[in-house]
Amino acid sequence: MPAPKNAMEIFKYLDKSNCRECGEKTCLAFAGAVFRGQKNIDDCPRIDRHVKEKFSTDVGDQTPLEENWDAFLEAMRQQIAGLDLSAAAERTGGHYKNGRLTLKILGKDFSVDDHGQLYSDIHVNPWVAAPFFDYVINARGDAPTGHWVSFRELKNGKDRYPLFQKRCEAAMKQVADGYTDLFDDVVHLFSGRQVERQFQSDISVVLAPLPKVPVMICYWRPDEGLGSSLNIFFDETADQNLDTGSVFSLGAGLTQMFQKLALRHGFTEASA
């Protein structure tokens, strides 16, 4: 089913009994938690089986970008067609030649021409292309300061953090838990670098998904009865060069890349 636009669209499927068996005080509070990705619809013990089937995909996980990708792509192409790509190259840290602006994304060339046509050494998907377009069109060109912040500290990031934590940090941690060579392979394949004891984590890796939008991933191994943890940090200038929605997309895109990399090395969820 299409992703709900708000919590009320989930609330209408609940029995309104406020039984609290889901751990929330009211059915409306539960609907809000499901919409934000903090709970699954299955956490309601009284939900009808047919409703569960309607929500077979995690509620809140589908985004307008995924659902309307073709329309989004066409709109971005039209904006690119009216852009001075030579000037954009100076803002974005790319280079312009023969009618194409080329940027390095994770060490790979990613280009767009004056008509909005994309050319890439890597697979083009919404999680890569959307931030790329946003960056080319809207980036102010602020240079990274080296001051790292969490997603929730970016403009409008606090409300979206629960879903970011679920789709990006928690999913990436699951891969890291079961794939011990993940960070070494990420450094070699995606032109990253490890940072010694950054933020006092066991492993810290810095990647450049866009020239002026670095990302740092910090992983803590399990230790003395404590579980592992993983956090993703962005330079404080990230929301000056990208819309926060595009920053979310970067995190989701990196997570998907890591999951595919792990699968190629025989990692499965059962091994986590």
N, C-alpha and C positions, 0 to 999 in steps of 0.2 A: 504494500500500500504506500501511497505518497507519504513523505515525512510530515508529521503534524506541524502546523504553524505556531501553535502555542499549547500550553498545558491544558486548556479547556477542551481541546479536541481529544485529549487522552481521558480527561475526567468523565466525559459523557459515556465512556464504556465501563466505568466502575459502578459498583452497586450502592455507593454513597452511604454505607453503613458506619463508616469511621471506626472499624473494628480494631485498628491499631496493630493487627497481626503482621503487617508489613514492616513495622518499625517506625512508621510515621504517625503523627497525631490525628491527621484527617486524610480522607481520600484525595482532597484537593492538594494537600502537601505532597502526597505520594505521586500524583500526576505531575506536579512540578519537578520532583526528583527524577522521574522517568524521562521527562522532556530534556532535562539537563544532562542526562546520561549517568546519573548517580545511582539509579536503580533500573532493573529490568521489569517489564510488565509481568513477567512470571513471578515476581516477588509478591504479588497480590494473591493470597490463597483462595479468593473467591471469584477470580476472573473466569469468564466463560471460555471453554476450549476454542470456540470459533473466533473469539477475540484474540486469543493467543496466536492463532493462525494468521490473522490479519497483521499482527505485529511480528511476523516471523523474522524480519530484519530488525536489528536493534533500533528502537525508536530514538530519533534525534541524531542518528549516525549519518543519514543521507543529508546532503546539503543542496541548496539551490544550484550551486555550481555543477554538482554531479547530475542533477536532474535536467538541467537546461544547458548542457555543455555546448551543443552546436550553436545555439543562439548567442551564448556568451562569446564563443570563438569568433563569430561573425561580427559582433559589436566591437571586439578588441581589434580586429583587422581594420575596421572602418576608422577607428581612432589612430591606429598606426599609419594609415594612408595619409593622414593630414599632419603627420609629425615630421619635424626635421631630425632625421636619424643621425646626422653628423653632429648636431648639437647634443643629442641624447647620448651619444658615445662619450662625450666629455663628462656629462653628469654621472653616468653609470659605471665608468671605469672600463668601458668596452672599446672596440675600434670599428671604424666605418670604412668600408672598401667595396668598390664595385656594386654600390646600391644596397649593401647589406650591413646591418649592425650585428656584431658578434660579441657575445659575452662568454666568459668561462663559468660554467655551472658544474660544480664538483669536479673541476679540472677538465671538463669536456666542452667543446665548442657548441654553442647554441646561438642560432642566427635568425634574424627576421629581415625581410626585404621591404621595399617601399610600399608594397601592396599587402603587407601583413602576412605573407607566406612564411612558415617556419621551416627551418633546416636544422638538423641536430644529429650529433653522434650518439645520443641516448634516446630511449623511447619517449615519445611525446605523450604525456597524459595530463589531465587537468591539474594535478597536484604540482606539476613542474611548470606547465605553460601559463597558468593563471598568475602565479607570482612573477614570472618573467615579464608578461605584458604589463602588469601593474608597475613593476620596477622601471621598465623602459618609459612608460607614459608619465608616471607620477613622482619618481624618486627625486628628492631635493639634491642628492649628491653629497649628503653629509658623510664625512669620513668616520669610521668607527673610533670610539674613544678608548676601548678596552675595558669599559665598565660594564660588567655583566649583570643582567636582570632576568627574572623569571617572566614567563608569559603573562602572568597575572598583573605584573607591574607595567605592562605596555598599555597604551591608550585603549580603553574598552576591553582590556584583556581579562579583567576580574570576572565578569559575568560568563565568559566563554571558557574560563579555566577548567571547570569540571569536565567538560567534553574534551578539552585539550589533554588533560591528564589521562583520561580514559583511552583516547584513540592514539595518543602519541607516547607519553611517558610510560604508562603501564604496559602498553603493547610492545614498546621497544625494550623495556626491562625483561619481559618474558623471553624475548629473543636472546638478550645478553645472558640471562640465567642459563640457558641451555646450549649456547654456542660460545664456548670459551675463547675462540680465536676471532670473535666478531670485530673487536676494535683494531686488532692488527690488520685484518683484511680491509676494514673501512679506510684506514690510513693509506694503505697501498693502492686501493682501487679508486678512491674518491679524492685523492690529493689532500688528505688531511694531515694533521700533526697531533701527536700526543703532548700533553702539558703535564709536567711533573707536579703532583700533589696540589693541583689547582682546586680551591675550595675544600681542601683536605679530603678529596675523594680518592678511591683506590686507582681509578683510571679516568682521565679526562682527555677528550678528543675534540679538537676544533676543526670544523669544516667550513667551506665557503660555498654554500649553495647559490649565492649571488656575490659579485665582487665586493660590494660594500655592506653585505648583510651576513656576517659570520655567525656561526652557531656553535655553542659548546655543550657537549654531552658529558655528564659526570655520573659515574657508576660506582656504587659501593657494594662490595661482595658481602655475602652473609658472614656474620662474625659473632661468636659466643652467644648463640641463641637468638640473635637479631636477624631479621630477614634482609635480603638485598634491597637496594633502592636505586632509582635512576631519575635524574632531573635534567631538563633541557633549559639552557640559558641563551639569551640573545643579547647582542650589544644594545646599549640604551638608545642608540640612534635608529634601531630597526623600524620603529613606527614613524620615523621621519622619511624613510625611503620606501616603505611598504604600508599598505593598509593592514590592520591587525588581522583581518580575515585571510590575507595572503600570507602573513606570518604563520597562521594556523595551518594553511595549506603546505607550507614548507615542512613543518613538523610532521604532518601526515605523509607527505611524499617521502621524506627520509625514512620514516617507519616502514612504509611499503617496500622501499628499496632494501632495507635490512632484512625484512621478512623473506623476500625473494632470494637474497644472498644466502640466508640461513637454510632455506629449503634446498638450494643447490648443493649444500654441504650435508644434507641428510638430517637436518634439524626438524623435529616435529613438536607439536604442543605437548605430546605425551612425554617427551624427554625433558620438558621444563620442570 
